[in-house]
Amino acid sequence: MTDSKRLLKLFRNLSAERQQSLLDYAEFLFGKEEATPAVEAEPLPIPRPEQENVVKAIQRLMQTYPMLERNQIFHEASAQMTRHLMHGMPAAEAIDELERIFERQYQQFLSLSGRTTTQE
């Protein structure tokens, strides 16, 4: 069976909610393929909406922290997405962990670039 047929078979056997989650995840993966232009060194003040799904949170955090290398964050963000989609972790918990991941990566970025936070 080809990968596309297998994926379609799996997709059709999912609930409508899981199908939407899989589509959201596919969009996230597709967005990872896009090139990232040079950007600011300070996080952008993008507030967290009250109702947000995990994919939208990843997109928001990537916009908030445009200076971070996507490939460095991708594996950790993917792990959170998997915990949410496959293991039933509530979206709010997954998003909280994603925010910690992005903040930690930002602190590493500052450390490696010899910068300090504006809060210090």
C-alpha positions in Angstrom: 0.0 0.0 0.0 1.4 3.4 -0.9 1.9 6.0 1.8 -0.8 8.3 0.4 -3.4 5.4 0.4 -2.4 4.4 3.9 -2.7 8.0 5.1 -6.1 8.3 3.5 -7.3 5.1 5.0 -6.2 6.2 8.5 -7.7 9.6 8.0 -11.1 8.2 7.0 -11.2 6.1 10.2 -10.6 9.0 12.5 -13.3 11.0 14.2 -14.1 14.5 12.7 -12.2 16.1 15.5 -9.1 13.9 15.0 -9.3 14.5 11.2 -9.2 18.3 11.8 -6.2 17.8 14.2 -4.4 15.8 11.5 -5.1 18.5 8.9 -3.9 21.2 11.3 -0.7 19.2 12.0 -0.1 18.7 8.2 -0.5 22.5 7.8 2.1 23.0 10.6 4.5 20.6 8.9 4.0 22.3 5.5 4.6 25.7 7.1 7.9 24.4 8.4 9.0 24.0 4.8 8.8 27.8 4.2 11.9 29.9 4.4 12.4 32.2 7.4 13.7 35.8 6.7 16.1 37.6 9.1 14.2 39.1 12.0 14.3 41.1 15.2 16.1 39.8 18.3 13.3 40.7 20.7 10.1 38.6 21.0 7.0 40.2 19.6 4.2 41.0 22.0 1.6 38.6 20.6 -0.9 37.7 23.4 -2.2 34.2 23.9 -5.9 34.0 23.0 -8.3 32.4 25.5 -9.3 29.7 23.0 -6.4 28.4 21.0 -5.5 25.0 19.5 -2.0 23.6 19.6 -1.2 24.3 16.0 -2.3 27.9 16.3 -0.2 28.2 19.4 2.9 26.9 17.6 2.2 29.4 14.8 1.8 32.2 17.3 5.0 31.3 19.2 6.9 31.1 15.9 5.7 34.6 15.2 6.5 35.8 18.7 10.0 34.4 18.5 11.0 34.9 14.9 14.7 35.0 15.8 14.7 31.3 16.7 15.9 28.6 14.4 12.8 26.6 13.5 14.8 23.3 13.1 16.0 23.6 16.7 12.4 23.9 18.0 10.7 21.6 15.6 11.5 18.3 17.4 10.3 19.6 20.8 7.2 21.2 19.3 6.5 18.0 17.3 6.8 16.0 20.5 4.2 18.2 22.2 1.9 17.9 19.2 2.2 14.1 19.4 1.5 14.1 23.1 -1.6 16.2 22.4 -2.9 14.3 19.3 -1.9 10.7 20.1 -1.8 10.6 23.9 -4.7 12.9 24.8 -2.7 15.7 26.6 -5.1 18.6 27.0 -4.4 21.5 24.6 -3.9 24.0 27.4 -1.2 21.8 28.9 0.5 21.3 25.6 0.4 25.0 24.9 1.9 25.8 28.3 4.7 23.4 27.6 5.3 24.9 24.2 5.5 28.4 25.7 8.2 27.0 28.1 10.1 25.4 25.2 10.1 28.6 23.2 11.1 30.7 26.2 14.0 28.3 27.0 15.1 28.4 23.3 15.0 32.2 23.4 17.1 32.3 26.6 19.6 30.0 24.8 19.6 32.3 21.8 20.4 35.2 24.0 23.1 33.3 25.8 24.8 32.2 22.5 24.5 35.7 21.0 26.0 37.4 24.0 22.8 39.4 24.7 20.8 39.8 27.9 17.1 40.1 28.3 15.5 43.5 28.6 14.0 42.5 31.9 17.5 42.3 33.6 
